[in-house]
Amino acid sequence: MRNLLGRSLHQSYFVVAMCVGIVVGVVLGLVFRINFFASPVWIGFAVGLMVLAYFRPKLIFIVIALIAGMVLAFFRVSSELAGENYIRQFYGQEVLITGTVDGDPETDESGTKIKLTNLKFGGEGVAASGNIYISARYNDDAARADTITVRGKLAEGFGTYAGYMYKPNIEKILKPEPGDWVLMIRNWFSERVKGLVPEPQVNLGLSYLLGMKAGLPDDLSENLRTVGLVHIVVASGAHLSILVEISRKIFGKLSRFAGLLFSVLFVVFFMAMVGWTPSIMRAGIMTILTLLAWYVGRKFAPWRIILIVAAGTLLVNPMFIINLGWLLSFASFAGIMILGPRLTKFFYGEKKPGFVAEIIITTLAATLMTLPIILYYYGTVSLISVVANLLILPTLPYAMGLVFLSGAVVGVPFLETAVGWLATKLLDFHIAVVEFFGGMKSFLIEIEPYQTWVFLIYFVIFVPLVIGLIRQKMVKLREENYQLF
């Protein structure tokens, strides 16, 4: 029994050390622009270190696993930087680029915004890793997963984009064959909803249900950001948790396995409809891991799941670590799963808080964890975001449900009118809340964006948290020692 326990702890520490190494390696690789690990030989070296670490009985295996994770991260970062360096040589030049449309193009009065990945440069089609951002003239033909060819002057990129093009000529658009059937289903369903729910209510409702936030009016998007509600229109863990809860209640009555199977299928289908954005990848992987833990009857520490998923997604794309959606997604989840229970215990002890109190604590925890990131990127934060969340979050599942029913009951006399009316009125309420609190500028805190000192807020959050955990461990050890003697 002791050997089994020891092996289990060994495996646990091995995974944690590997994941820490990956996260630290990505940060160091991007900060110091480490680009000499691009050879695939380093993958073999990292695998060798992993094998060595896994079978080492002494604690030195933690150090070896940590180094193996860092080497893997350096390899991925070096590959991305190599692609970025290749793209840099074309800055200021007119160039022909072919790529795949990543996510839904966003169209407004200034034109159509397109993100391109899987890039190929020139007529010979030289492949390069990375992605570019295109601000094109109005174009309603381009869609997610299309392959398009553009010609224009390439400028320096921003954020996670290696390059930027302004008003290039779109020379060719190739639709995938046989086509993205998930996207077709989504577009077909959204058109049915639009037949019953007017704008801008339908735009907000479809952003809830399908992650289609491209159609949101600019003033509504700005107010959502101002009052700290932008997370409700970014398909993430909250939306998936609603779907999973509904699935488990319906199919869980058949069997535990049926509840797991259909929940996972719903999660994967929802991710495919929304698109493989950093935030939905994080939410989807975490949701599936949580479902598997529920099925086998095991509990995993939230920080461990966060660390594993962070490392896994960073191996997919190291640039996620500077992606705002990825950062906010992890920060809010960490706030809900780690900080939230601590705040609950601080205010309520062993008692269970009421429904309203639980929403307030959850919102406060997520707000505190995302505060430094929002201040850094936007320079603004609302003091009344908790109130706005308290008014909207309890009714979010009903809004999603009514929007779904609006598309499902099209053609059914009387029922379609009733459901469409209910959906419109509930979305009217959401818009009214957003506009009311968005107009209260006196509650805004504004600073200059990109101030690194804002991340010191995490020390204020985590120092008391760590001290509390240490004290809790010490009390537990004293109780165990007392019971022994």
ChimeraX attribute file (.defattr): number of C-alpha atoms within 10 A of each C-alpha:
attribute: neighborCount
match mode: 1-to-1
recipient: residues
	/A:1	6
	/A:2	7
	/A:3	8
	/A:4	9
	/A:5	10
	/A:6	12
	/A:7	14
	/A:8	12
	/A:9	12
	/A:10	20
	/A:11	14
	/A:12	12
	/A:13	17
	/A:14	21
	/A:15	21
	/A:16	20
	/A:17	22
	/A:18	26
	/A:19	27
	/A:20	20
	/A:21	26
	/A:22	31
	/A:23	24
	/A:24	18
	/A:25	27
	/A:26	32
	/A:27	20
	/A:28	16
	/A:29	23
	/A:30	20
	/A:31	9
	/A:32	9
	/A:33	14
	/A:34	18
	/A:35	19
	/A:36	13
	/A:37	19
	/A:38	18
	/A:39	13
	/A:40	12
	/A:41	10
	/A:42	16
	/A:43	19
	/A:44	12
	/A:45	13
	/A:46	21
	/A:47	16
	/A:48	13
	/A:49	19
	/A:50	22
	/A:51	14
	/A:52	14
	/A:53	24
	/A:54	19
	/A:55	11
	/A:56	14
	/A:57	11
	/A:58	9
	/A:59	12
	/A:60	11
	/A:61	22
	/A:62	21
	/A:63	15
	/A:64	23
	/A:65	29
	/A:66	25
	/A:67	23
	/A:68	29
	/A:69	30
	/A:70	26
	/A:71	24
	/A:72	25
	/A:73	31
	/A:74	31
	/A:75	27
	/A:76	28
	/A:77	29
	/A:78	23
	/A:79	22
	/A:80	22
	/A:81	24
	/A:82	18
	/A:83	18
	/A:84	19
	/A:85	15
	/A:86	16
	/A:87	23
	/A:88	16
	/A:89	10
	/A:90	16
	/A:91	16
	/A:92	12
	/A:93	11
	/A:94	14
	/A:95	17
	/A:96	21
	/A:97	23
	/A:98	25
	/A:99	23
	/A:100	23
	/A:101	21
	/A:102	22
	/A:103	19
	/A:104	20
	/A:105	20
	/A:106	20
	/A:107	19
	/A:108	13
	/A:109	8
	/A:110	10
	/A:111	15
	/A:112	18
	/A:113	20
	/A:114	23
	/A:115	20
	/A:116	26
	/A:117	20
	/A:118	16
	/A:119	21
	/A:120	18
	/A:121	18
	/A:122	13
	/A:123	10
	/A:124	8
	/A:125	13
	/A:126	11
	/A:127	16
	/A:128	19
	/A:129	18
	/A:130	24
	/A:131	24
	/A:132	25
	/A:133	22
	/A:134	22
	/A:135	19
	/A:136	19
	/A:137	17
	/A:138	15
	/A:139	15
	/A:140	11
	/A:141	9
	/A:142	19
	/A:143	21
	/A:144	19
	/A:145	21
	/A:146	21
	/A:147	21
	/A:148	19
	/A:149	22
	/A:150	20
	/A:151	18
	/A:152	19
	/A:153	18
	/A:154	26
	/A:155	20
	/A:156	15
	/A:157	18
	/A:158	11
	/A:159	10
	/A:160	17
	/A:161	19
	/A:162	23
	/A:163	22
	/A:164	19
	/A:165	23
	/A:166	15
	/A:167	17
	/A:168	19
	/A:169	15
	/A:170	18
	/A:171	12
	/A:172	13
	/A:173	18
	/A:174	13
	/A:175	16
	/A:176	12
	/A:177	8
	/A:178	6
	/A:179	11
	/A:180	15
	/A:181	12
	/A:182	15
	/A:183	18
	/A:184	12
	/A:185	11
	/A:186	17
	/A:187	15
	/A:188	12
	/A:189	17
	/A:190	22
	/A:191	11
	/A:192	17
	/A:193	25
	/A:194	19
	/A:195	14
	/A:196	21
	/A:197	24
	/A:198	14
	/A:199	13
	/A:200	16
	/A:201	20
	/A:202	24
	/A:203	23
	/A:204	27
	/A:205	32
	/A:206	25
	/A:207	20
	/A:208	24
	/A:209	27
	/A:210	24
	/A:211	24
	/A:212	25
	/A:213	21
	/A:214	18
	/A:215	17
	/A:216	23
	/A:217	14
	/A:218	12
	/A:219	11
	/A:220	17
	/A:221	18
	/A:222	17
	/A:223	20
	/A:224	23
	/A:225	20
	/A:226	26
	/A:227	29
	/A:228	26
	/A:229	21
	/A:230	14
	/A:231	17
	/A:232	21
	/A:233	22
	/A:234	23
	/A:235	25
	/A:236	26
	/A:237	24
	/A:238	17
	/A:239	23
	/A:240	23
	/A:241	17
	/A:242	15
	/A:243	19
	/A:244	23
	/A:245	13
	/A:246	15
	/A:247	22
	/A:248	21
	/A:249	11
	/A:250	14
	/A:251	17
	/A:252	18
	/A:253	11
	/A:254	11
	/A:255	11
	/A:256	14
	/A:257	14
	/A:258	16
	/A:259	22
	/A:260	21
	/A:261	17
	/A:262	17
	/A:263	26
	/A:264	21
	/A:265	14
	/A:266	16
	/A:267	23
	/A:268	16
	/A:269	13
	/A:270	22
	/A:271	22
	/A:272	18
	/A:273	20
	/A:274	23
	/A:275	22
	/A:276	14
	/A:277	20
	/A:278	22
	/A:279	21
	/A:280	26
	/A:281	21
	/A:282	24
	/A:283	25
	/A:284	23
	/A:285	22
	/A:286	20
	/A:287	20
	/A:288	19
	/A:289	15
	/A:290	16
	/A:291	19
	/A:292	16
	/A:293	13
	/A:294	14
	/A:295	13
	/A:296	10
	/A:297	8
	/A:298	9
	/A:299	10
	/A:300	11
	/A:301	9
	/A:302	15
	/A:303	12
	/A:304	14
	/A:305	17
	/A:306	19
	/A:307	19
	/A:308	20
	/A:309	20
	/A:310	23
	/A:311	25
	/A:312	17
	/A:313	19
	/A:314	22
	/A:315	21
	/A:316	10
	/A:317	17
	/A:318	28
	/A:319	23
	/A:320	20
	/A:321	19
	/A:322	13
	/A:323	16
	/A:324	16
	/A:325	19
	/A:326	22
	/A:327	19
	/A:328	21
	/A:329	23
	/A:330	22
	/A:331	21
	/A:332	24
	/A:333	26
	/A:334	20
	/A:335	22
	/A:336	22
	/A:337	17
	/A:338	17
	/A:339	22
	/A:340	21
	/A:341	16
	/A:342	19
	/A:343	17
	/A:344	19
	/A:345	13
	/A:346	10
	/A:347	12
	/A:348	12
	/A:349	11
	/A:350	9
	/A:351	9
	/A:352	11
	/A:353	15
	/A:354	9
	/A:355	9
	/A:356	12
	/A:357	14
	/A:358	16
	/A:359	18
	/A:360	16
	/A:361	22
	/A:362	24
	/A:363	22
	/A:364	22
	/A:365	28
	/A:366	24
	/A:367	23
	/A:368	17
	/A:369	23
	/A:370	22
	/A:371	23
	/A:372	23
	/A:373	20
	/A:374	21
	/A:375	21
	/A:376	18
	/A:377	13
	/A:378	16
	/A:379	19
	/A:380	20
	/A:381	21
	/A:382	23
	/A:383	17
	/A:384	17
	/A:385	24
	/A:386	21
	/A:387	15
	/A:388	22
	/A:389	22
	/A:390	18
	/A:391	17
	/A:392	20
	/A:393	17
	/A:394	13
	/A:395	15
	/A:396	22
	/A:397	19
	/A:398	15
	/A:399	25
	/A:400	22
	/A:401	17
	/A:402	23
	/A:403	29
	/A:404	21
	/A:405	17
	/A:406	28
	/A:407	22
	/A:408	15
	/A:409	19
	/A:410	18
	/A:411	11
	/A:412	9
	/A:413	9
	/A:414	11
	/A:415	14
	/A:416	19
	/A:417	17
	/A:418	14
	/A:419	22
	/A:420	25
	/A:421	17
	/A:422	18
	/A:423	26
	/A:424	24
	/A:425	15
	/A:426	19
	/A:427	26
	/A:428	16
	/A:429	15
	/A:430	22
	/A:431	18
	/A:432	12
	/A:433	19
	/A:434	26
	/A:435	18
	/A:436	13
	/A:437	20
	/A:438	24
	/A:439	12
	/A:440	13
	/A:441	12
	/A:442	8
	/A:443	16
	/A:444	17
	/A:445	12
	/A:446	12
	/A:447	14
	/A:448	11
	/A:449	15
	/A:450	14
	/A:451	13
	/A:452	11
	/A:453	9
	/A:454	17
	/A:455	14
	/A:456	10
	/A:457	13
	/A:458	14
	/A:459	10
	/A:460	10
	/A:461	14
	/A:462	13
	/A:463	11
	/A:464	11
	/A:465	16
	/A:466	11
	/A:467	11
	/A:468	13
	/A:469	13
	/A:470	12
	/A:471	12
	/A:472	11
	/A:473	12
	/A:474	12
	/A:475	12
	/A:476	12
	/A:477	12
	/A:478	11
	/A:479	11
	/A:480	11
	/A:481	10
	/A:482	9
	/A:483	8
	/A:484	7
	/A:485	5
